[in-house]
Amino acid sequence: MDFVPPPLWLEKLLKFDLKERCHVYSVCIDNYYCIDCKCNRLCYRCDHDHINHNTLLIFKYDGQSVVLVSEVAEYINISNIIIEDCDGDKVLFLESKGNPSVSRCEACLISDGLPIKFCSIACKFKIYSINFTEKSK
């Protein structure tokens, strides 16, 4: 299996403090990330400058940042990542869930015996990035 490094926009998104709110309107909870501009998170009030851009909705579920499977699957391979149900929407965690009773993950070494390899997008690409680096040596 060939490992592919994460796209640059994803690396930048995962380096942001995912607890921050919109950089213009700090009161907004639901935020967007512009893939095309690789810019800070946006909210529904300021995303008009990015109307024709590829954006991802980022919101909180169980206290952590998630993205909709229907949106992010267009841009990255989400296979082997645990998909959660959030009020009828399928979501993926951006960062490690870090809860050993909930998931099994090769990156953060938490387990419950599920056949899924990763608990979040960050964990999948952390492993994939390491493998890609090792293969290219």
C-alpha positions in Angstrom: 0.0 0.0 0.0 1.4 3.4 -1.0 1.1 6.0 1.7 0.2 9.5 0.8 1.2 12.5 2.9 -1.7 14.7 4.0 -2.5 17.7 1.8 -1.0 21.0 3.0 -4.4 22.5 3.8 -5.1 19.6 6.2 -1.7 20.0 7.9 -2.4 23.7 8.4 -5.9 23.0 9.7 -4.7 20.5 12.3 -2.0 22.9 13.5 -4.6 25.5 14.5 -5.8 25.6 18.0 -9.1 23.9 17.4 -10.6 25.5 20.5 -10.4 29.0 19.0 -13.5 30.6 17.5 -13.8 32.6 14.3 -10.9 35.1 14.0 -13.3 38.0 13.1 -16.5 37.3 15.1 -15.3 35.5 18.3 -18.9 34.8 19.4 -19.6 32.4 16.6 -19.6 28.7 17.5 -20.0 26.9 14.1 -16.9 27.7 12.1 -15.7 27.0 8.6 -12.2 26.4 7.3 -11.4 27.6 3.7 -9.4 24.8 2.0 -8.6 27.1 -1.0 -7.1 29.9 1.1 -5.8 27.7 3.9 -7.0 30.5 6.2 -8.1 30.8 9.8 -11.4 29.4 10.7 -14.4 31.5 9.5 -17.9 31.8 10.6 -21.2 32.2 8.8 -20.9 36.0 9.1 -17.5 36.3 7.4 -17.5 33.4 5.0 -19.0 35.6 2.2 -15.5 36.4 1.0 -15.1 32.6 0.4 -18.5 32.0 -1.2 -17.1 30.1 -4.2 -14.3 28.4 -2.2 -14.1 24.9 -0.9 -14.9 25.1 2.8 -15.5 22.6 5.7 -17.9 23.2 8.6 -16.2 22.6 11.9 -18.3 22.2 15.0 -18.2 20.7 18.5 -19.4 17.2 19.4 -18.7 15.6 22.7 -16.5 18.7 23.4 -14.2 18.1 20.4 -14.0 19.5 16.9 -15.5 17.4 14.2 -16.2 17.7 10.4 -19.0 16.2 8.4 -18.1 13.0 6.5 -20.1 14.3 3.5 -17.9 17.3 3.2 -14.4 16.0 4.1 -14.6 12.8 2.1 -14.4 14.9 -1.1 -10.9 16.0 -0.2 -9.2 13.2 1.7 -9.3 9.4 2.1 -11.3 8.8 5.3 -11.1 5.0 5.2 -10.2 3.3 8.5 -11.3 6.3 10.6 -14.1 5.9 13.1 -17.3 7.6 12.0 -19.6 8.9 14.7 -23.3 9.7 14.5 -24.1 13.3 15.7 -27.9 13.9 15.6 -28.2 12.0 12.3 -25.1 13.5 10.7 -22.0 11.3 10.2 -18.9 13.1 11.6 -15.2 12.5 12.0 -13.1 13.8 14.9 -10.3 16.2 13.8 -8.0 15.4 16.8 -7.4 12.2 18.9 -10.4 11.2 21.0 -8.1 10.1 23.7 -10.7 7.9 25.4 -9.6 4.3 25.6 -13.2 3.1 26.3 -14.5 4.5 23.1 -12.1 3.6 20.3 -9.1 1.7 19.0 -6.4 3.7 17.4 -2.9 2.8 16.0 -1.7 6.4 16.5 -2.8 7.2 20.1 -2.8 3.5 21.2 -6.3 3.4 22.6 -8.3 0.2 22.0 -11.7 -1.4 22.3 -11.3 -4.1 19.7 -13.1 -2.4 16.8 -11.7 -3.2 13.3 -11.1 0.5 12.7 -7.5 1.8 12.8 -7.8 5.4 13.7 -10.0 7.5 16.0 -9.5 10.8 14.1 -8.2 12.5 11.0 -5.1 13.7 12.8 -4.3 10.2 14.0 -4.6 8.7 10.5 -2.4 11.2 8.9 0.1 11.2 11.8 0.6 7.5 11.1 0.5 7.9 7.3 3.0 10.8 7.5 5.4 8.7 9.6 5.1 5.8 7.2 5.6 8.0 4.1 8.7 9.6 5.7 10.2 6.1 6.5 9.5 4.8 3.0 11.1 7.8 1.3 14.4 7.3 3.2 
